[in-house]
Amino acid sequence: MADPMKIRATLKGDTVEVRVLMAHNMETGARKDSSGGLIPAHFIQTVNATHNGKLVFAAQWGTAIAKNPFLQFKFKGGAKGDKLQLSWTDNKNDSRTDEATIA
Amino acid sequence: MNIRLILAALAGSALAGSAMAQTSPSEDFQKFRDVMEEDNPAELFEARGEEYWKTPRGPKNASLEQCDLGLGPGVVNGAYVQMPRYFADVDQVMDAERRVVHCMVTLQGLAFEEVTKQPFSNDKGTPDHVSVVTYIAGQSRDMKIAPPQNHPKERETYEIGKEIFGFRAGPYDFSCSTCHGADGRRIRMQDLPNLTKPEGAAKGIIGWPGYRMTGGFMLTSQWRMTDCFRQQRFPQPKYLSDTITAILAYQAVNARGQVYRGPGIKR
């Protein structure tokens, strides 16, 4: 599995604000190495977040997303102490799943 | 929507020279940096460095948990802001990066050439020792910069650093002081802190190590000093040399009392 994500989920009023840092090289496939060969594309394709088994966030990413990307989103219906699960998969079928507690 | 995109657009519009803007471009850059530092990818490298610190490796199959950063073996909390300092086991003053590499060599049995074959981050990524320095720096977050000056060698190192700071050399006849010896200097779009004063010297320390967005890697203050030498067209300093430790000590001592905010973020 890839390096862990850093997830912060805080309840503000009735909304949970989630901020995530993901460790990923995010290669576009358009860069060349020092010997002139193309560096193969390697990027996160799907991101999902579930809360109490319900999908609260889903994204389809492409090569425009930055390296070591930062993601921020909000959702309603969460409570302090609830678990939030975040996962991503990339085009090489590598993936990462991490859990965070809503603070 | 990606918050970075929004902020980049805001910074761009501020730069467009709006007549209604109350702040200067430099101030806008600082605001941008302040927001970016809240969710700084440097934290990913702090985590990586912590993992390296705790994992046994090398011929001695040891972790770095017995590494003495000046506050006793394994004590990481608060160590970064109390460096450079004198270490009796080597009878030398060392800065954080130099000490980390020293521990990797002595505790883990790794060869110095092996550890330092890629001394600084580049497009191949961030080397392990740099991740460890990032971890250690993060453990001094929000603490006052306080390098000791108790040992005669610590005071001597400061004085040497001060001399080097003012020493003009190279084809431009530059010293560190040429750019960093007075208030209000700037090069292109970069404000130059006055490293002879506490607030300015702190600006030279806060934000390092820093995550460079354009490369997706961590850069340390050792890297920064080496790059200054390049900009002055000086010969390249030997990696982890006494010279660099001395100017790092000069800066850190000048910055005493200022608060270190932890690893920063750079363009």
Interface residues (C-beta under 8 A of the other chain):
Chain A: D3 P4 K6 R8 R19 L21 A23 N25 I65 A66 K67 N68 F70 L71 Q72
Chain B: N2 I3 R4 D39 N40 P41 E43 L44 A47 R48 Y211 M213 G216
